[in-house]
Amino acid sequence: MTGTGRIGVIGLGSMGLGMALSLSRAGFDVAGCDVNEAAVAKLVADEMKTAPFASVSATPFGPNRIASVCAALTTTLTTASASRAASA
């Protein structure tokens, strides 16, 4: 199955990373960002093992950049302050 449009995932903690990986494995083009660089690296590393031809980008850009290049967006942030920071 191939998805249409890129899906952005802001927040790659336990829930966000799982969602991003599931979407990618289902054939969607996924872009993810997180303040934790290790979480971003895990998304990229897992994709290299499981779907080497999938299009995944975990960019150094912040949430605003991710939102501007995605057809759909989800946030998985755990606090109000994290949500405010992501929308700034």
C-alpha angles and dihedrals in degrees: 000000000000121000125218120233129004120287118213123211116194110195118034101199122125095304100034095048091049091050093047092050093047092050092048093048088052089058102262123139104243132194118188137185136183137163087239107079091198090062091052090048090051091055091051094043094050091049092053089057101041107030112014092173096048118108108241126159124186100181134190087236120110129242095280092057092046090050092050095056100041132085091209132021137196130184125206102185122151104209139043090237091055090050092050091048091051092051096048 
